[in-house]
Structures are given as structure tokens and as C-alpha cells.
Amino acid sequence: MKSLAVTAFFLMAAPALASAPVVVDAAAHLQDGEWTIDVTISHPDSGWDHYASGWEVIAPDGAVLGYRELTHPHVNEQPFTRSLSGVIIPADVDHVFIRPRCTLDGWVSTPTRLDISRN
């Protein structure tokens, strides 16, 4: 039932539009008890009026664990990768979701699952 509520939350959070950012790849690396999340995004950035403007790391229960702001368009750098360090992922969590957003379309409606390996 919990996963159904989380899915409903994501589906209601933003409309699905044609030019939403897409998570092409993601990885998580643990060091000294904190995680670094690397995310590769593809988006048809067209300039300051429409570009991928950030992504968040979300726990399965819907809690936001971190946010990476993207402060400028990446018109000539597609896809592109950015990292977020210092993310605390609870020990009982085996996956998170990555949800990107853009300045025009907002948050994507379906986040990308990232499995967490603690080995």
C-alpha cells in the first residue's frame, strides 16, 4: 500500500509534457557514511526560458533526501552529468528515486529508480 501512495504522489506532482528532462544514467557512491549521487540528464535545453533546472533524490516514502540545482542551460552539452554530495540515505533504504525538473514543464511525473548497493 505504501508504494501505491508514493506512486500516486509522483503522478499528481507534475503534468507529463513532451520536453521533460530524462534521467539517462544515475549512480550512488558511499564514502564516510554519506552518499554522492551522479545523475546524467538529457533535455532539449533551448536557453534561459527552457532548461533542465535541477533534480532531487527521494526516498521510497516520499521524503526528499537532497536537491541539486542546475543554474544555467546546457544547450550545447547534452546529455550532461552533475553530482550531489552529502546525501544521507537511511540504512533500511535499498533504493531511491531521481526526479528532474525543468524551468518550463516543472517536475517530471515519473521518477527514475536508483538501486542502492551497500557492498
C-alpha distance (Angstrom), angle and dihedral (degrees) to the residues before:
residue distance angle dihedral
M1 . . .
K2 3.82 . .
S3 3.82 92.7 .
L4 3.80 90.0 50.2
A5 3.82 90.2 55.2
V6 3.81 91.5 48.2
T7 3.82 90.8 48.9
A8 3.80 91.0 49.7
F9 3.81 89.6 50.1
F10 3.80 91.8 54.5
L11 3.79 93.9 45.1
M12 3.79 92.4 52.4
A13 3.82 95.5 42.7
A14 3.80 98.3 80.6
P15 3.79 141.2 -4.6
A16 3.80 118.9 -100.3
L17 3.79 107.7 -116.1
A18 3.78 130.9 177.9
S19 3.79 99.2 -110.9
A20 3.78 100.6 45.7
P21 3.82 118.6 141.0
V22 3.80 116.0 -96.2
V23 3.81 126.3 -146.8
V24 3.81 103.3 -131.0
D25 3.81 95.7 177.9
A26 3.80 139.8 -7.1
A27 3.79 135.7 -175.2
A28 3.79 136.2 -179.4
H29 3.81 125.5 -149.1
L30 3.81 124.9 -171.0
Q31 3.80 120.9 -146.4
D32 3.80 126.6 163.9
G33 3.80 93.0 -15.2
E34 3.81 95.7 -52.6
W35 3.77 129.8 96.7
T36 3.77 130.7 -133.0
I37 3.77 112.8 -154.5
D38 3.82 118.1 -157.2
V39 3.81 115.1 -163.0
T40 3.80 128.4 -175.2
I41 3.80 113.5 -157.6
S42 3.78 132.3 -171.0
H43 3.80 118.8 -160.6
P44 3.81 134.6 151.2
D45 3.82 93.5 -115.0
S46 3.79 108.2 -171.2
G47 3.81 100.2 178.9
W48 3.80 139.5 -72.2
D49 3.82 93.0 -31.7
H50 3.81 94.9 57.0
Y51 3.78 124.5 24.0
A52 3.81 141.3 123.6
S53 3.79 101.1 -87.2
G54 3.79 104.4 -177.8
W55 3.77 150.8 -38.4
E56 3.77 136.0 -132.0
V57 3.78 136.3 -147.8
I58 3.80 111.7 -133.2
A59 3.81 129.5 -169.8
P60 3.83 118.9 -133.0
D61 3.83 89.1 -102.2
G62 3.81 91.0 58.0
A63 3.82 97.5 -102.9
V64 3.80 113.0 143.3
L65 3.82 107.8 -125.9
G66 3.79 97.4 -179.0
Y67 3.78 146.0 -13.7
R68 3.81 129.1 -145.3
E69 3.78 113.3 -159.8
L70 3.80 118.1 -151.9
T71 3.78 107.6 -153.5
H72 3.80 103.4 -168.6
P73 3.81 142.4 27.8
H74 3.81 120.7 -87.0
V75 3.80 96.8 -152.8
N76 3.82 95.1 150.2
E77 3.82 97.8 31.0
Q78 3.80 109.3 70.6
P79 2.91 126.0 -173.1
F80 3.80 99.5 17.1
T81 3.81 134.6 -175.8
R82 3.78 128.2 -141.3
S83 3.80 131.5 172.7
L84 3.77 137.3 -141.9
S85 3.81 118.6 -157.1
G86 3.78 131.0 -165.9
V87 3.80 97.1 41.9
I88 3.81 113.5 156.7
I89 3.80 112.0 -148.2
P90 3.82 114.3 -173.0
A91 3.81 114.7 -114.4
D92 3.81 93.3 -117.2
V93 3.82 93.5 55.3
D94 3.82 115.3 98.6
H95 3.81 97.6 177.0
V96 3.79 141.8 20.0
F97 3.78 134.4 -164.7
I98 3.79 126.6 -120.0
R99 3.78 114.0 -149.3
P100 3.82 119.5 -176.3
R101 3.78 127.5 -164.0
C102 3.79 137.8 -164.3
T103 3.78 132.9 -151.0
L104 3.80 95.1 -111.8
D105 3.81 106.1 33.2
G106 3.82 101.2 31.3
W107 3.80 123.3 -148.3
V108 3.80 120.1 -1.4
S109 3.78 113.1 -111.5
T110 3.81 96.8 -133.7
P111 3.82 117.4 46.5
T112 3.79 124.0 -152.5
R113 3.80 118.5 -109.9
L114 3.81 117.4 -128.2
D115 3.80 116.4 -168.1
I116 3.80 115.0 -141.0
S117 3.81 118.6 -137.1
R118 3.79 115.6 -163.8
N119 3.82 95.5 -175.6
